[in-house]
Amino acid sequence: MTAEAMNGTVAAGQAASAGNGPQTAGPAALASATVRALEQAGLDVADVVRAVRAAFDEDFRYGPDVTSAATVAGRTVTAEVAAREAGVVAGLPVALAVFDLVPEYLGAGAVDAVATMLVADGTRVAPGDAVLRVSGDAVAVLGAERTMLNFVTHLSGIASATREWADALAGTGAVVRDTRKTLPGLRSLQKYAVRCGGGENHRMALGDAALIKDNHVAAAGGVAAAVRAVRAAARPGLVIEAECDSVAQVGEALEAGARFILLDNMPVPTLREAVALARAYDGVRLEASGRLQVANAREVASTGVDYLSVGSLTHSSRALDLGLDYSGAN
């Protein structure tokens, strides 16, 4: 997919003023091809624009890129983003948005760089595989390079880690899921990267599902009381999940009407016992959480749980090593 040229630039000097952001507002600043790529990926276009602009606001906070302006102004370049290690790529539609938006920060006379996705997000890559090609104004390419790589390497790292879990669970019937342990402002992108790696998302925020945790249980006076209280207060159809750290609590939650149970920090024998108890009830879904490792993922899945909850997917995944390599310059 190609990021088409933007339909205009912003007023001269606005990016040079410390703390001043761009004047172009909203998704209209993106090329139509970029908008399509983001929407096809299931990403909120306005949310991506906000995240990219926040990144550029940091990079251009103290003025323009004087280094590039002094050394490469007037030149054009062609470059490719290539993998330097094996993994799963994610975030390429975001990269298109980065190149669409960078001219807003370059001042009068800014010239665009055009980016093309060479593979789809979720693709496994090997060292040397090119995933994105960009060509155009050298100042624009260099101005966008680090912001683009920050997004793509981070999201690809999450996708790669998730794929490792998904591969470990293949054929078991269990699925790896993420948590709300995400970086502020990047939740939707991080959870998108989990999907690219073959995982599923848990709730996106506090209101799209209820999760009764240990502090709620303590405040309510027990897991059964907490389940009943949330069922009474929740809107019809809201998923209600109860965290339990013992088989006894699982029984209490089930008797109170809970049909989604989080089995927290249970060793495998206890998980098997809890699963056996829960399967006597119709429609129950079970999620294992706490101290999980890829090495024991299949053993945990063999207990009969439906999900493995892994917070490290978003809070601790290592960035995938990708780099921008220049293949030509004028």
N, C-alpha and C positions, 0 to 999 in steps of 0.2 A: 504494500500500500504506500502511496506517495503523499507526503504532506505538501499540499498545493501552496502557492504563494499567497500570503496574506493580502488583504484588500487596502492596505494603507499603513502608514507609520504614525508615530506620535510626535508631539511637538518637540522642537529642538531643545536639547539640554535638560529635559526632565529627568533622565536617568542619572545625570551628573550630580544632581542635588541630593545630598545625604538624606536618607529617610523618605525621599519622594518616590511613590510608586507610579505605575503606568496609568494613562488616562483611558485606554481602551477597556471596556468592561464586558465581562461575561463570555460565554462560549462563542459569541459571534466572532471573536478574534481568531478562532481556529479555522483551518481549512476544512472544507466539507468532507474530504477523505479522512481527515483525522477524527472528526466527529463520528463518522460511520465506524471507524475502527474502534473507538472507545465504546460506542453503543453496542457493537457486536460482541465486545468483550464483557458486556454487562456492567460497565463502569459508569458512574454518574459524571457527565461531562463537566458540570459546574464544579463538582468536588475536585476533579483532576486539575482544572484551571486554577482553583484556589491553592492547591498544594504546590503546583509549579510556580505560581507567582510568589508564594511565600518563600520558596527556595531562591528565586531570583532577587527578591527584596533583600535577602541576606547578602548575596554576592555583589549587588550593585548599591549597597547601602551608602558607601563612602565615595561613590562616583563611578565613572566609566572605567573600562579595562584599558588603562593607558599603555600597558605592555603590548597588547595586540594591536592597538591603534598605531603605535609607533613602529611596529615591525612588519605587520602583514596587511596593512590597509591597502585596498585596491586589488588584492590578490584573490584568486579563487582556488579552492581545494576540493579534492575528492578523497573520502576516507571511509573506512568500514569499521564497524564495531565487531570484534571477533572474540570468541571464547579462548581463554588461556588455560582452562581446565574443563573437565567434563562436568556436565550438570544439566539443569532444565532452565530454559530462559523464560522470563516473565517481565512485563512492563514495557514492551516495545511500543504499544499504542501511546503510552505516557511519553516515551521518547519523541514521538511525532509531535505531541503537544509542546514539548520543550523547545523544539526547533521552530514551531509556529510562533511561539510567544517571545522568543529572545529579541526580535527586532524592536519590540516595545521599549527595551532597556538600552538601546544603542544610540538613540538620538536621531537627529535629522539625517536623511540620506542613508539610513540603514538598509542593507540589502539582505535578502533572505537566503537561507540555506534550505535545500530540499532534501527530505529524508524519506527513505524507502525501506519498509520491512522486508527482509529476505526470508524469514521463517515466521511461523505463527508462535504466539505464546504457548507454553506447554511443551514445546519441542525439546527433545534431548539433544544436546550438543556435545561435540568432542573438541579438544584443543585445536585451534585453527579455524573452526567453523565461523563464517561470517553471519551475523544475524541482522545487521542494519547497515545501509549505505547512505551516506550523506554527501552532498556536493553543493557548492555555492560559495558565498562570501566567507573568506577566512576569518574575519573578525566575528561574524555570527557563529561560525562553527566553533571557534575557540571559546567564545562567550558562553556557549551552551554545553560545551564538552563535559565539564565536571558535574553540573547539575544533572545532565542526562545520565551519566555513569552512576551517580549516586542513587538515582531511582532504579535503574536497570540492574545494577549489581546487587543492591539490597533485595529487590523483589525476586530476582533470580535465585538468590541464596535461600530465600524462604521456599520457593517452588522446588528447589533441589532437595532441601531437607525433607519437605513433605513427600516428595516422590520416593525417597528412601523408606519412609514409613509405609507409604502405600504399597510399595513393592514387597515389603516384609509381610504385609497383611494379605497379599493377593491370594484369593481362593479360600480365605477363612470366613468370609461373610461380614467381617468387622471392618469399620471405616475409621480412619484417623480424622479427628476434628480439632479445630483451633479453640482459642479462648478469647477473652477480652484483654489479655495481657499484650496490648499493642502500643505503639508509639503515638502520642497525642497528635492528631491531625492526619495520621497515615492509616487509620484503621481500615477504611474501605479498600485501600490499595494492598495492604498486607493480607487481608482476608481474600482478596482477589488472587494474590500470588499462591495462597494455599490451594485454591481451586485449580490453578494452573498445574500444581504438583500432584493433583489427584486426591486431595483431601476435601472435606466438607466444612462448612462454617457452622459454628455454634451461634448463639444470638449475636446480633450486630450491636445492640445497645441494651439499656436496662429495661426498655418497654416492650420489646418485641417477643419476649418470653420471660417467665418468672423462674428464678433460680434461688431456692431456699438453701442458704448455706449455714455453717455452724453458728455464726453470730445471730442469725435470724432465729435459729432453733433455741439458742440460749435465751434470747429476749422473749420469745413466745411461751417458753416453759416446756418445750419438748417438740420433737419432730412432728408428731401427730397434730398438736395444737397449731403449729406453724402452717402445716398443709391446709388444715381447715380454714384458718384465717385468710390465707392467700386465695383459696378457692372461693371464699365468700366475697372477696374484694375484687377479684380479677374479672376482666371483661369476658364474655362468652367466647370459647374457642382458644383462649390464650394457653399456650403450652406451659405447664407447671412442672418443674423439675426439682426434686428434693435430694439434697446431699446427705448421704448416710455413711457413717464410719464403722458400723457394726451390723451384723445380721439382725439383731434385735430391732435396730432402728429401721432397717428395710421393712420388716414386718409391720411396724407401727405406721410407716409412711403408706404402705400398700393398703392397710386397713382403713386409713383416713382418706383414701381415694386417689393417691398419687399413682400415676402410670408412667412416669419418667423418673428414673432413679439414677443418681450419680453415686457410684461406689468408690468412696474416697480412701486412698492409701490402704487398700486391702491386699494382703498377700494372696497368691494364687489359690491356695486351699479355701480361704475365706470367700474369695470371689466365686468359686464353684458352689459353695453353700448358699451364698446370696442369690446366685442365678437360679439355682434349683427352687428356692423359695418363691422367687418372683415369677417364674414361668407357670406357676399355678394360677396366675391371674391373667385375664385376657388383655391383650393390647399393651403390655408393658415393654418399655424400651430401657435399656441399661447401658450406662456409660462408665467405664473404668477411668480413674484419674489418680495421679500422684505417683511419683517414683517410677514412672514408666521409661523404658529404654528400648531402642530399636532391637537390641539383642534379645529381649524377652517379649517382643510384641506378639509373636505367634503363640507363645505360651499363654499370654493373657487373653488373646482372642479365642483360644481353645476352650476357655471357660464358658463361652456362649454369650459374652457381652456383644452389644451392637456397635459400640463406639469406643475408641480410645481417645481421651482428651489430652492434648499435648500443648501446653503453654509455650514451650521452648520454640515451637515453630515460628512464632512471631517475635518473641522477646530475646532469643539467643542464637538465631541462625546466622552463620557466617556468610558474608557477602561472597557471591560467585565472582571469580576473577575474569573480568572482560575489559578489553581496552580498545581505544580508538586509534587505528593505524592509518596513516596517510599514504595514499597510493599515487597521488599526483598533485601538483601545484602549478599555478600560473602567477 
